Amino acid sequence: MQVSFIIPLFNCLPLTQAMFASLRATLPPGLAHEIIFVDDASTDGTRAWLETLRADPAIRVILHPSNLGYAAANNHGAALATGEFLALLNNDLILTPRGLEPMLATHRALGPHAGLVGNLQRDAATGALDHAGIAINHQGKPEHLRTLPFSLRLAPRSHREVAAVTGACVLLRRDLWQQLGGFDEIFINGCEDIDLCLRARAAGRVNAVALASTVRHHISSSPGRKLRDEANTLRLVLRWRDTLIPLAVPAWCRHHFETHLRDPRDFPDQADARQVLWYLLHLRRTAPIAAFAGVHANIELELARWTQLLA
């Protein structure tokens, strides 16, 4: 078995049916695969529909008696999987032809250093690019990259290395999943994918986006998807603060420079301004100390905000 597709479900049956049809229509010919649906206590007819699929030997179904959340659903599906690769798919995707092959090719190109491989994701409603990887912003928090660097347009590449990728559509080896322990279920419907990516990086792996792979995504369509975003991000920052600070430094330098660009006299320190500029122009290898201090200060401000918000 080469690929185990794991698809957690919670209601949204029409989207699930459309995603399943697109998956079946775009599977590479001859691909050895299995499809594992994990229903997280849907109440909209999803379970009756799943019963109609049970005769297919390539499909396996897990039914949760209660709603356990995204992390647990994927963990239970992965525990049943037999494929060399796990492909985690949200049920609100629209898969496109030749979407899987570039992800497998990126994994092969990275070899033993491969971590989690994602792809480009476009908003199903507007077509706008919604995900080209995940970066850490100037506040030390994760955010989707929604543009591609100009350098990639001048010299196209097969993949782009990133800090993290979204779990909405991601490929990784099953043995790496097992090594990392899967998703941490302390995260409730958010940040479990970024936490897994950071654990992969800590283990010496490289996370990447396959630039020739594109899907369309009905973003955050599952009921209650955004209810715990702040609490999940707080958990992530508390766990990974020392890792997030250096990852946030490039974004802090860009934000700092753009904030004061209209009048260079606004820079609080002219020497720091020159160092930030040289770093942004790649004329300096290491970021100025002020950048690390700036990210640290921003994180402290966010922690204070969370303390008040979540008290």
Number of C-alpha atoms within 10 A of each C-alpha: 12 14 22 27 25 28 27 25 26 23 20 18 20 14 18 21 16 15 22 19 13 16 21 11 12 15 18 14 6 6 10 13 20 20 22 23 22 25 25 22 18 18 13 13 12 19 19 10 12 19 10 9 13 12 9 9 9 13 16 19 19 16 16 16 10 10 14 15 20 25 22 23 25 23 21 17 24 24 12 14 22 15 19 15 21 25 27 23 22 25 28 26 25 22 26 16 15 15 21 25 15 21 28 16 16 22 26 12 13 17 12 11 16 21 27 30 33 36 28 23 27 22 16 17 10 10 11 13 19 19 24 26 28 22 22 23 22 25 22 28 20 21 15 17 19 16 12 15 9 9 9 13 9 8 7 12 12 16 24 19 14 20 19 30 30 25 24 20 25 22 24 22 21 21 13 18 20 13 11 15 12 22 22 16 16 13 22 20 21 24 26 23 23 21 22 22 28 24 17 23 19 11 14 13 19 23 27 29 28 26 22 19 21 25 20 22 25 18 17 12 16 17 10 9 15 14 12 14 14 15 16 18 20 18 15 21 20 12 12 15 16 12 14 26 26 18 21 23 27 22 20 25 25 16 15 18 18 10 13 14 13 9 8 13 11 12 16 10 11 12 10 15 22 14 20 26 18 16 18 17 10 11 11 13 10 12 19 20 12 17 23 19 13 19 25 22 14 18 21 14 13 17 15 11 12 15 11 9 10 9 6
